[in-house]
Amino acid sequence: MSRKTPGVRVPRLVGLMAVDARETARSQGLFLNAPDRPDFHLAVVEYVVRQYPQPGAEVPRESMVYVWFDFGPGEGGGGVHEPRVPQPPGGGLRRELDEPGDPHMVLSDR
């Protein structure tokens, strides 16, 4: 940044509630915009999951920082929270299980 334009470092907003993200940005002289929340000014307890520019980037004071509260398609999101028991690997225990039908039977077209 040049000496004429005082720059600020973008704070880390991911993980903060909306109300805290707004206050943190304001204290640094930055503005927030939430493209996925037209009612962003009313949001209080929703958590920021993404931001742009990234934390630590140097930007001019009064710059816009974009934050998102929902993951985009294919980016994750809530997902499954309960633990999943892994399946046993091929062979071993799987070979010990009885399979339906006779494995030695040959099917014919007749």
C-alpha angles and dihedrals in degrees: 000000000000121000090249093061112049109216130208132203115245109244123226106265100167109111095023123117115248094255092051093045091054092049094046092050092045091051089056093048094252133129125226128218124184110198092188094050118056086177093053093134088063097046113107116156102026114113127234110241100176138018140186128234096037121246113280096027113135113233135165116272112266092032121147119251116196120216132184129203098191130054113244122240111298094010099105120254126176097335122167113330104183117085117261120218108231118241115245114260120262114282120015108064093012091059089053093059116097112246120211115258132017110300090206096053114112116211117220131199092236 
